[in-house]
Amino acid sequence: MQPVHVIGGGLAGSEAAWQIAYRGVPVVLHEMRPGRATAAHKTGGLAELVCSNSFRSDDAATNAVGLLHAEMRRLGSLIMRAGDANQVPAGGALAVDRDAFSAAVTQALDGHPLIEIVREEIDGLPPDDWDNVIVATGPLTSAAMAEAVRNITGERSLAFFDAIAPIVHRDSIDMGVAWAQSRYDKSGPGGSGADYLNCPLDRDRYEAFVDALVAAETVAFHDWEASTPYFDGCLPVEVMAERGRDTLRWGPMKPVGLTNPHRPDEKPYAVVQLRQDNRLGTLFNMVGFQTKMKHAEQVRVFRMIPGLEQAEFARLGGIHRNTFLDSPRLLDPTLRLKAMPRLRFAGQITGCEGYVESAAIGLVAGLFAAAERRGEAVVPPPATTAHGALLGHITGGHVVTIDAGPRSFQPMNVNFGLFPPLERSVVKLPGGGRLRGSAKTAARKQALSARALADLDAWRGALPAAAE
Ligand SMILES: Cc1cc2nc3c(=O)[nH]c(=O)nc-3n(C[C@H](O)[C@H](O)[C@H](O)COP(=O)(O)OP(=O)(O)OC[C@H]3O[C@@H](n4cnc5c(N)ncnc54)[C@H](O)[C@@H]3O)c2cc1C
């Protein structure tokens, strides 16, 4: 049987190689380190963790990344097996001894009879006779590979920074203050004229907000990030605020073309707009609010905005070096490049974010590649599972609005906002009383998790048997 080629032995590539070999298909894993380094990796080990040593929460019942852990364990993940075996104490989180973890992954892959590890950079398009390839070269993809991918996908299809505006859970926005309306009621293609949620500020609130932005603590760029030019000028909101007190009022917070139905006679001094971020309509991003503020500062400062006092953030803003594709446009539902289907992408380069998410997308890419090689049906996981929800975000869940431009897709961690809502809301206690507040939120998450694990088991049970 011809091998599947996996390029990049990070979190995603290592997991993909393991899953492919587990299903009886030979793999060649190409990793450029230690011969060629990245700006963040320090060793030649596979699945090296470049920063923190945490896989975040291990709570499968009420935390989406904990649920992803549980699903990956059920799917025989090597990354989770090596993580569990090399845990260090971290409360409710799963943290690992990074060297022992990477050594365990390297040893498992090295010792597998169906896996060959080749230490080389793939510095252009893979040879034509590699008919089933996974590209998992990560956020720091080597320049030559990035150039090759850009040549087939187009100039604007590969970004080198993510400039992320915070994303808010729709049900945490106070609609007694905010309202739905597009500027000048424009509907545009596919719009309704009420596609944005608007949060109004009067003069005093605006001035206080600008003061808070300017005074907030920010995170500095790494040296090697600072020397990479922005793809397109995407200024952090606090930098805009520093440039002049009215800069935001003339920019992303301009109050024109909008009427507040709660106070129709009062013209807002400034308005924060939120735009729908996923097809489900459960997540909204703060338009133009990319930021380098520290996470705690973002929560404090953005909750000063009327209507967002209780905002729950699916992800906070950030700007950092990250090579990633405009995946919803470029990839098919099984992560293959539409323009060249022999190439499948996995890991952070697809627009997921985080060690665990990268490994999970590597896992499904590996399953897809192995099924294809074995001539079996390639069936994606249900959208109700954490794997399916994440895959949906990457390959089609994101909404691209006309004014957002082609690069509005930004990487995201797994979160419950990516899951299809429950068919019935979880508000009733067994005795007939109603759940409220955090108890209601926890019950909803538990129900989403239970549904995910049941659906994952059904999907897993229907997969063709692995040939060990
Ligand atoms: C500086 C930084 C810090 C981060 N910190 C965290 C964090 O603390 N927590 C977290 O959850 N996530 C973090 N991330 C995000 C992300 O989870 C990690 O980058 C994760 O390692 C991504 O997994 P991956 O498999 O997609 O890429 P990687 O793990 O980076 O693996 C890609 C591999 O491909 C190799 N490679 C690249 N180009 C080629 C080529 N042309 N030929 C052959 N091999 C190649 C690289 O050497 C590397 O081994 C961070 C990212 C960065 C850049």
The ligand as an ORCA input file, in Angstrom:
! r2SCAN-3c Opt
* xyz 0 1
  C       4.762     31.264     20.023
  C       3.530     30.424     20.163
  C       3.067     30.107     21.434
  C       1.924     29.301     21.580
  N       1.509     28.985     22.828
  C       0.460     28.168     23.007
  C       0.062     27.781     24.320
  O       0.657     28.183     25.303
  N      -1.014     26.946     24.452
  C      -1.673     26.484     23.375
  O      -2.637     25.702     23.555
  N      -1.333     26.838     22.109
  C      -0.284     27.667     21.903
  N       0.094     28.041     20.632
  C      -0.760     27.689     19.495
  C      -0.691     26.247     18.971
  O      -1.453     25.450     19.810
  C       0.654     25.623     18.855
  O       1.395     26.377     17.959
  C       0.596     24.156     18.371
  O       1.883     23.641     18.479
  C       0.061     23.998     16.960
  O       0.144     22.654     16.561
  P       0.495     22.277     15.039
  O       0.706     20.818     14.999
  O      -0.492     22.870     14.143
  O       1.874     23.031     14.768
  P       3.332     22.721     15.438
  O       3.162     22.045     16.741
  O       4.067     24.010     15.379
  O       3.956     21.682     14.428
  C       4.328     22.034     13.131
  C       5.607     21.264     12.809
  O       5.891     21.402     11.426
  C       7.291     21.584     11.255
  N       7.459     22.239      9.951
  C       7.119     23.508      9.592
  N       7.337     23.694      8.281
  C       7.824     22.523      7.786
  C       8.221     22.076      6.483
  N       8.164     22.873      5.416
  N       8.690     20.790      6.325
  C       8.751     19.944      7.406
  N       8.387     20.332      8.666
  C       7.914     21.589      8.836
  C       7.694     22.383     12.470
  O       9.067     22.229     12.764
  C       6.809     21.784     13.557
  O       7.422     20.712     14.221
  C       1.222     28.842     20.428
  C       1.697     29.193     19.164
  C       2.824     29.964     19.020
  C       3.308     30.301     17.644
*
